[in-house]
């Protein structure tokens, strides 16, 4: 083993980490905003909102992520970064929409009805009564989705985005020390995942403490 390779190519690994974090920092809030919005729309009264969201969620969840990536890059002709970010946002927003819808269904409807009876509008009941409880419920699956976004940002290497996995391949081709490079990158992915878990746990505890006052 030649672990000195990691130090020798530290700049490449650092740049790959920055690109991975940049992809995730755009895709995570984008997929969260779109997914939560769709989940809320699907929970509105009537069949039409639910069916419209299903028309979006079904293909986004069932089509392989790499197919969407190639469609945006090769067929629509988007640049590598917009194609990668859009792919991640659309792919994971569909899952987050289903997670949000399930979380909303898990909260007793009587709580919304009680809020309405106390003079709140449906939107106010949704925002102040339903969503805080839903967020605590869906926090763990959301954490898993965010970690998956970081990991699956590696598919963007297929269209030339120089993130962590791309840099691993570059180091391997230059030195034939793929094991050392892959080990270093795996550790970096693990550290990012740990940070996400800690952050989401802290947010969940803060939300619980704030809503309990």
Residue, then its C-alpha position, 0 to 999 in steps of 0.5 A: x500500500x502506498x498511502x502517500x498517494x493520498x497526500x500527493x493528490x490531496x488537491x484533486x481530492x479536495x476539489x472533488x470534495x468541493x464539487x460533491x458538496x456543491x452539487x449536494x448543497x443545491x440538490x438537497x434544498x431543491x429536492x426538499x422544496x419541490x418534494x414537500x410542495x408536491x407532498x402537500x399538494x397531493x394531500x389536498x382534498x379531492x382526487x385531482x391534486x393527488x392524481x396530478x402529483x402521481x403523474x409526476x412522481x411515478x415516472x421520476x421514481x421508476x426511471x433510472x437516475x442515469x437515464x434522466x441524466x443522459x436525457x438532460x445532457x445528451x437529448x436536451x443538450x444542457x451543460x453538465x452541471x445543470x443536467x446533474x443538479x436537475x437530475x438529482x432534484x427531480x429524482x429525489x423530489x419524487x421520493x420526498x413527495x411520497x415521504x411527505x404525503x405519508x407523513x401528513x397521513x400519519x397525523x390525525x385529521x382531527x388536529x386540523x379540524x380542531x385548528x379550523x374550529x378555533x378560527x384558523x384557515x386551512x393554510x394556517x392549520x397546515x403550516x402551524x399544526x400539521x407541518x411541524x409534526x410531519x417534519x418530526x415524523x419524516x426527519x429520519x427518511x429525509x436524512x436517508x434521502x439527503x445522504x443518497x443525494x451525496x452518494x449518487x452525485x457520483x453519477x455526474x462523473x459520467x458527464x464530466x463533473x469532476x466530483x469525488x468519484x471522478x477524481x478517484x478514477x483520475x488518480x487510479x489512471x495516473x498511479x494505478x493506486x485505485x484502492x488507496x484513492x477509493x479508500x480515501x474517497x469512501x472516508x470522505x463520503x462517510x464524513x459527509x454522511x455523518x455531518x448530515x446525520x448530526x445536522x438533521x438530528x439537531x434540527x429534529x431536536x430543536x423543532x421538537x423542543x420549540x414545538x413543545x414550549 
